[in-house]
């Protein structure tokens, strides 16, 4: 495994990020440790790897057809910025909205900071207004 200084300038960071999304889309959450740091933070909350996995498992339960579709990717090591697109049918309430199995499309703008070759911090904003407009 490369040292942190090498990994931070690694030209393969976009490929690493795409492999992370593939892991999510295959729902192979047991493999998250390959991509996510043990002390990961999400929106300034310390979750740790187990908490991050729990968050994703909950998302997959609440949105059975959840799929992460990459629309835009910008890398400036050690950071990655992406715009993800979702076309899905959340069960029940989603983001406080009564979606109840209706199909909705929306985007998520998300920034990641890597430490070495693992995600150590995630900042995420979901376009809730787009979902509200569809209800």
Backbone as CSV, one residue per row, in Angstrom:
resi,resn,N_x,N_y,N_z,CA_x,CA_y,CA_z,C_x,C_y,C_z
1,UNK,0.859,-1.187,0.000,0.000,0.000,0.000,0.893,1.234,0.000
2,UNK,0.584,2.228,-0.844,1.422,3.424,-0.898,1.291,4.236,0.378
3,UNK,2.338,5.010,0.673,2.239,5.871,1.840,1.300,7.028,1.541
4,UNK,0.936,7.773,2.583,-0.067,8.830,2.439,0.347,9.880,1.421
5,UNK,1.593,10.302,1.425,2.042,11.340,0.490,1.884,10.877,-0.951
6,UNK,2.188,9.625,-1.223,2.029,9.098,-2.587,0.562,9.031,-2.969
7,UNK,-0.277,8.530,-2.056,-1.687,8.341,-2.364,-2.395,9.667,-2.627
8,UNK,-1.988,10.737,-1.940,-2.671,12.009,-2.086,-2.483,12.615,-3.475
9,UNK,-1.447,12.236,-4.186,-1.252,12.745,-5.535,-1.500,11.653,-6.569
10,UNK,-2.090,10.566,-6.124,-2.339,9.404,-6.965,-3.287,9.781,-8.110
11,UNK,-2.853,9.631,-9.366,-3.743,9.949,-10.482,-4.909,8.964,-10.596
12,UNK,-4.879,7.894,-9.809,-5.957,6.918,-9.846,-7.082,7.229,-8.864
13,UNK,-7.059,8.402,-8.220,-8.117,8.753,-7.274,-9.504,8.695,-7.918
14,UNK,-9.707,9.181,-9.144,-11.036,9.024,-9.760,-11.427,7.547,-9.924
15,UNK,-10.482,6.697,-10.288,-10.783,5.267,-10.430,-11.111,4.656,-9.071
16,UNK,-10.388,5.057,-8.040,-10.666,4.574,-6.686,-12.081,4.972,-6.270
17,UNK,-12.462,6.202,-6.535,-13.803,6.671,-6.190,-14.871,5.883,-6.966
18,UNK,-14.624,5.639,-8.228,-15.581,4.845,-9.018,-15.713,3.422,-8.476
19,UNK,-14.614,2.850,-8.000,-14.684,1.511,-7.386,-15.507,1.559,-6.093
20,UNK,-15.390,2.651,-5.356,-16.207,2.831,-4.152,-17.690,2.844,-4.520
21,UNK,-18.069,3.614,-5.543,-19.465,3.645,-5.975,-19.923,2.272,-6.451
22,UNK,-19.065,1.561,-7.159,-19.402,0.200,-7.594,-19.672,-0.703,-6.391
23,UNK,-18.859,-0.563,-5.348,-19.057,-1.324,-4.118,-20.441,-1.040,-3.540
24,UNK,-20.813,0.235,-3.511,-22.141,0.608,-3.004,-23.239,0.028,-3.883
25,UNK,-23.098,0.165,-5.195,-24.142,-0.309,-6.098,-24.278,-1.825,-6.098
26,UNK,-23.208,-2.532,-5.764,-23.280,-3.991,-5.629,-23.752,-4.386,-4.232
27,UNK,-23.867,-3.378,-3.352,-24.288,-3.576,-1.960,-23.352,-4.512,-1.208
28,UNK,-22.096,-4.403,-1.520,-21.072,-5.197,-0.849,-20.492,-4.396,0.316
29,UNK,-21.345,-4.124,1.290,-20.954,-3.246,2.390,-19.895,-3.862,3.290
30,UNK,-19.716,-5.163,3.231,-18.633,-5.792,3.985,-17.275,-5.311,3.467
31,UNK,-17.228,-4.841,2.223,-15.990,-4.359,1.624,-15.739,-2.878,1.801
32,UNK,-16.582,-2.183,2.566,-16.426,-0.729,2.732,-15.073,-0.340,3.320
33,UNK,-14.513,-1.189,4.159,-13.239,-0.882,4.804,-12.105,-0.679,3.817
34,UNK,-12.272,-1.159,2.598,-11.258,-0.923,1.567,-11.240,0.546,1.147
35,UNK,-12.385,1.229,1.305,-12.546,2.590,0.802,-12.759,3.637,1.893
36,UNK,-13.238,3.225,3.048,-13.676,4.153,4.090,-12.810,3.968,5.340
37,UNK,-12.317,5.074,5.868,-11.469,5.079,7.055,-12.254,4.642,8.292
38,UNK,-11.581,4.020,9.231,-12.216,3.573,10.475,-12.825,4.732,11.267
39,UNK,-12.287,5.942,11.096,-12.749,7.113,11.839,-13.496,8.117,10.958
40,UNK,-14.188,7.629,9.937,-14.873,8.512,8.986,-15.887,9.416,9.689
41,UNK,-16.011,10.622,9.149,-16.999,11.608,9.614,-17.939,11.913,8.443
42,UNK,-19.218,12.117,8.758,-20.215,12.447,7.739,-20.944,13.709,8.181
43,UNK,-20.869,14.755,7.360,-21.472,16.053,7.695,-21.095,16.481,9.119
44,UNK,-19.795,16.378,9.398,-19.194,16.792,10.662,-19.583,15.930,11.865
45,UNK,-20.238,14.795,11.623,-20.557,13.862,12.708,-19.582,12.696,12.668
46,UNK,-18.964,12.360,13.781,-18.097,11.176,13.792,-18.959,9.914,13.764
47,UNK,-18.866,9.148,12.674,-19.648,7.918,12.551,-18.785,6.682,12.728
48,UNK,-17.559,6.756,12.275,-16.736,5.558,12.232,-17.238,4.647,11.129
49,UNK,-16.436,3.668,10.795,-16.781,2.753,9.712,-18.086,2.012,9.988
50,UNK,-18.273,1.523,11.207,-19.496,0.779,11.537,-20.728,1.670,11.405
51,UNK,-20.656,2.905,11.880,-21.785,3.822,11.770,-22.078,4.199,10.328
52,UNK,-21.030,4.348,9.533,-21.193,4.668,8.109,-21.885,3.508,7.399
53,UNK,-21.455,2.281,7.722,-22.089,1.085,7.145,-23.556,1.017,7.563
54,UNK,-23.846,1.289,8.846,-25.235,1.281,9.336,-26.083,2.289,8.578
55,UNK,-25.533,3.484,8.329,-26.259,4.523,7.597,-26.618,4.023,6.195
56,UNK,-25.659,3.404,5.514,-25.912,2.895,4.167,-26.899,1.736,4.182
57,UNK,-26.802,0.845,5.161,-27.751,-0.271,5.264,-29.171,0.253,5.449
58,UNK,-29.322,1.292,6.279,-30.633,1.913,6.474,-31.146,2.516,5.157
59,UNK,-30.251,3.207,4.440,-30.641,3.788,3.153,-31.128,2.707,2.194
60,UNK,-30.427,1.579,2.136,-30.821,0.490,1.237,-32.133,-0.151,1.674
61,UNK,-32.400,-0.216,2.973,-33.693,-0.741,3.450,-34.821,0.209,3.070
62,UNK,-34.593,1.503,3.265,-35.642,2.493,3.016,-35.829,2.801,1.535
63,UNK,-34.794,2.531,0.728,-34.853,2.789,-0.721,-34.334,1.529,-1.422
64,UNK,-35.205,0.534,-1.599,-34.750,-0.762,-2.127,-34.070,-0.695,-3.496
65,UNK,-34.429,0.286,-4.321,-33.831,0.381,-5.664,-32.761,1.481,-5.744
66,UNK,-32.180,1.820,-4.599,-31.157,2.874,-4.552,-29.953,2.491,-5.404
67,UNK,-29.554,3.412,-6.262,-28.378,3.225,-7.115,-27.684,4.574,-7.259
68,UNK,-26.375,4.585,-7.077,-25.564,5.794,-7.133,-25.057,5.972,-8.564
69,UNK,-25.591,6.978,-9.256,-25.196,7.239,-10.645,-24.357,8.514,-10.697
70,UNK,-23.112,8.364,-11.090,-22.181,9.487,-11.148,-22.480,10.359,-12.357
71,UNK,-22.685,11.661,-12.107,-22.938,12.608,-13.189,-21.793,13.591,-13.383
72,UNK,-21.055,13.893,-12.307,-19.956,14.846,-12.388,-18.927,14.452,-11.347
73,UNK,-17.651,14.498,-11.738,-16.567,14.132,-10.825,-15.421,15.111,-11.014
74,UNK,-14.985,15.720,-9.927,-13.851,16.634,-9.931,-12.913,16.179,-8.822
75,UNK,-11.638,16.034,-9.167,-10.653,15.583,-8.179,-9.545,16.601,-8.037
76,UNK,-9.267,16.935,-6.810,-8.096,17.722,-6.452,-7.568,17.099,-5.167
77,UNK,-6.699,16.092,-5.320,-6.241,15.332,-4.155,-5.802,16.250,-3.018
78,UNK,-6.250,15.938,-1.813,-6.882,14.704,-1.368,-8.404,14.723,-1.420
79,UNK,-9.008,15.609,-2.203,-10.469,15.732,-2.222,-11.074,15.289,-3.546
80,UNK,-12.310,14.817,-3.435,-13.132,14.445,-4.581,-14.464,15.150,-4.391
81,UNK,-14.974,15.747,-5.459,-16.310,16.332,-5.451,-17.114,15.628,-6.532
82,UNK,-18.358,15.291,-6.201,-19.170,14.616,-7.202,-20.615,15.077,-7.114
83,UNK,-21.285,14.907,-8.226,-22.732,15.111,-8.284,-23.302,13.757,-8.658
84,UNK,-24.115,13.234,-7.762,-24.731,11.932,-7.958,-26.202,12.117,-8.309
85,UNK,-26.685,11.252,-9.177,-28.087,11.292,-9.605,-28.785,10.049,-9.074
86,UNK,-30.028,10.237,-8.624,-30.832,9.132,-8.114,-32.200,9.142,-8.781
87,UNK,-32.649,7.990,-9.173,-33.985,7.761,-9.734,-34.484,6.537,-8.995
88,UNK,-35.351,6.753,-7.983,-35.665,5.656,-7.068,-37.051,5.821,-6.449
89,UNK,-37.437,4.824,-5.674,-38.754,4.812,-5.030,-38.606,4.537,-3.532
90,UNK,-38.321,5.579,-2.749,-38.204,5.394,-1.293,-39.530,4.930,-0.682
91,UNK,-39.420,4.056,0.307,-40.605,3.616,1.044,-40.895,4.641,2.132
92,UNK,-42.146,4.833,2.446,-42.518,5.677,3.581,-42.027,7.101,3.449
93,UNK,-41.486,7.626,4.549,-41.011,9.003,4.625,-39.532,9.051,4.271
94,UNK,-39.171,10.023,3.444,-37.779,10.206,3.040,-37.439,11.674,3.197
95,UNK,-36.425,11.979,3.990,-36.018,13.354,4.301,-37.185,14.156,4.878
96,UNK,-38.037,13.474,5.630,-39.193,14.120,6.228,-40.350,14.327,5.269
97,UNK,-40.245,13.791,4.065,-41.289,13.954,3.042,-42.053,12.645,2.857
98,UNK,-43.387,12.707,2.710,-44.195,11.491,2.539,-44.109,10.962,1.098
99,UNK,-43.018,10.308,0.769,-42.820,9.801,-0.591,-43.652,8.538,-0.800
100,UNK,-43.677,7.646,0.171,-44.537,6.463,0.184,-44.484,5.635,-1.096
101,UNK,-43.294,5.337,-1.568,-43.138,4.451,-2.714,-43.283,5.107,-4.075
102,UNK,-43.449,6.418,-4.110,-43.508,7.099,-5.411,-42.098,7.263,-5.964
103,UNK,-42.007,7.209,-7.262,-40.711,7.382,-7.924,-40.327,8.859,-7.899
104,UNK,-39.096,9.122,-7.488,-38.569,10.485,-7.467,-37.160,10.481,-8.053
105,UNK,-36.783,11.619,-8.607,-35.413,11.811,-9.075,-34.854,13.037,-8.365
106,UNK,-33.578,12.946,-8.022,-32.937,14.059,-7.330,-31.429,13.891,-7.429
107,UNK,-30.735,14.938,-7.012,-29.266,14.920,-7.039,-28.724,15.075,-5.625
108,UNK,-27.496,14.626,-5.479,-26.741,14.833,-4.248,-25.395,15.418,-4.650
109,UNK,-25.023,16.509,-4.022,-23.683,17.073,-4.192,-22.888,16.636,-2.979
110,UNK,-21.764,15.974,-3.233,-21.020,15.388,-2.124,-19.518,15.598,-2.320
111,UNK,-18.875,15.951,-1.222,-17.429,16.165,-1.198,-16.818,15.134,-0.256
112,UNK,-15.683,14.605,-0.652,-14.964,13.614,0.145,-13.536,14.100,0.347
113,UNK,-13.011,13.860,1.537,-11.585,14.072,1.762,-10.989,12.703,2.081
114,UNK,-9.927,12.388,1.357,-9.249,11.112,1.536,-8.039,11.287,2.433
115,UNK,-7.776,10.285,3.233,-6.515,10.159,3.963,-5.890,8.884,3.419
116,UNK,-4.773,9.050,2.752,-4.218,7.907,2.041,-5.176,7.525,0.932
117,UNK,-5.598,6.295,0.926,-6.519,5.808,-0.108,-7.913,5.537,0.450
118,UNK,-8.229,6.161,1.614,-9.533,5.925,2.235,-10.245,7.239,2.524
119,UNK,-11.551,7.204,2.438,-12.392,8.366,2.718,-12.385,8.610,4.226
120,UNK,-11.968,9.836,4.608,-11.970,10.163,6.034,-13.071,11.154,6.395
121,UNK,-13.575,11.892,5.397,-14.622,12.873,5.678,-15.532,13.006,4.467
122,UNK,-16.841,13.136,4.745,-17.858,13.267,3.696,-18.762,14.439,4.066
123,UNK,-19.003,15.310,3.093,-19.992,16.389,3.253,-21.009,16.211,2.137
124,UNK,-22.268,16.095,2.498,-23.306,15.746,1.535,-24.505,16.683,1.652
125,UNK,-25.022,17.103,0.488,-26.245,17.904,0.426,-27.147,17.295,-0.641
126,UNK,-28.364,16.911,-0.238,-29.336,16.328,-1.163,-30.314,17.418,-1.576
127,UNK,-30.685,17.431,-2.842,-31.612,18.419,-3.397,-33.046,18.061,-2.989
128,UNK,-33.384,18.406,-1.766,-34.717,18.106,-1.217,-35.815,18.863,-1.952
129,UNK,-35.507,20.075,-2.419,-36.502,20.861,-3.158,-36.953,20.144,-4.429
130,UNK,-36.041,19.430,-5.078,-36.402,18.675,-6.289,-37.401,17.579,-5.952
131,UNK,-37.240,16.939,-4.803,-38.174,15.889,-4.387,-39.518,16.512,-4.039
132,UNK,-39.512,17.612,-3.299,-40.756,18.296,-2.929,-41.553,18.684,-4.166
133,UNK,-40.878,19.137,-5.211,-41.560,19.562,-6.434,-42.246,18.379,-7.136
134,UNK,-41.783,17.172,-6.881,-42.368,15.986,-7.534,-43.533,15.397,-6.746
135,UNK,-43.705,15.846,-5.522,-44.777,15.308,-4.681,-45.982,16.162,-4.800
